[in-house]
Amino acid sequence: MSRQNYIFTSESVSEGHPDKVCDRISDAILDAFLSEEPEARVACETFATTNRVVIGGEVGLSDQDKLSDYMGRVDGIVRDCIKDIGYEQDKFHHETVEITNLLHEQSAHIAQGVDAREDKDEGAGDQGIMFGYATTETPELMPAPIHYAHKILKRLAEVRKDGSEPTLRPDAKSQLSVRYENGKPVGVTSIVLSTQHAHESQTSADIRAIVEPYIREVLPEGWISADTEWWVNPTGTFVIGGPDGDAGLTGRKIIVDTYGGAAPHGGGAFSGKDPTKVDRSAAYAARYLAKNVVAAGLAERCTIQLSYAIGVAKPLSIYADTFGTGDVDPAKIEAAIAQVMDLTPRGIRSHLGLNRPIYARTSAYGHFGRAPEADGGFSWERTDLVDALKAAI
């Protein structure tokens, strides 16, 4: 039997964290190419440091002669991302940062394994394992620690950008230790918040006075008690932040992006990858399936694993684990999943509408637990498979 009383901790990082700056740029470039061609192939990596951003990776278009035209847009995309995040520091400013674009044509050897032919379905863009997870801990069916760690930083970004808190700056991290009783989250034992700020004269106490009301606003009523430990800017001054304070790289926050460590992870990052890459699309599909299993009342917790081989269309395996929280045999859930959704790369993209420019918005505050949007953003958060799953079981 799993433990029922324990403390579990998850962290989040803001859109101004160096790694998240890179995720945002990579996904914005992906969106730009998908806006021009829904079947564009993009594998874009970004590196950021003091006064410099470097873009690398490969891009495929149906007309590769047009590639140089699209490349010319990259500089403006990078600067727009940095400006929107809010960086106007002396050593990392959207107007003055030096940008190196090393994107190049997609490898023909990769393309031959992925592209559809008359005698073969489109294959997966790589081998690998992908996990999805859902739990009844929050209305969004997400683990509570990561969900509320995201919400804290998202709220602080809102008040920074709307001018309510003009001394906050973009780079920030949060961490919540959540206490569980009888398997349910009931309170917070510690809150860690480190945020970049404007003035060296501001103390940790000053910053706590700014952020505490917003943290209390976001967390469920009663979760903060007199025993809750607060660690706000515990090292003191945090004026130099972002890529000037620490280098950033696309894809280094995969646990922040998913379930905060509450569920397994296959190891593949998301940002900068078009949806033929199953690292991204199949992880979205696995979350979609797990969420629908829980929303259907088949379990209180559910993990779904999918596995793929490069150039092979169908998943090699489907695995479900409900941790003893449901009355349905997980093997029946696995069989039902195969019936209700085409899990080939093209089937996933079609079902979830992934060939659209919907990815820059995913690059901070989590890829999961967000509301589905009218233009197709976060389509993997829908619960429209509930009836089909129940019927299949």
Secondary structure, DSSP 8 states (H G I E B T S, - for coil): ---SSEEEEEEEE-TTSHHHHHHHHHHHHHHHHHHH-TT-EEEEEEEEETTEEEEEEEEE-SSGGGHHHHHTTHHHHHHHHHHHHT-EETTEETTT-EEEEEEEE--HHHHHHHS-BTTB---BSS-EEEEEEEETTSTTSS-HHHHHHHHHHHHHHHHHHTTSSTTEEEEEEEEEEEEEETTEEEEEEEEEEEEEES-TT--HHHHHHHHHHHHHHHS-TT---TT-EEEESTTS---S-GGGTS-EETT--HHHHTTTTSS---S---TTB-TTSHHHHHHHHHHHHHHHHHHTTS-SEEEEEEEE-BT--S-SEEEEE-TT-SSS-HHHHHHHHHHH---SHHHHHHHHT-SSS--GGGSSS-SSS----TTSTTGGG--TTHHHHHHH-
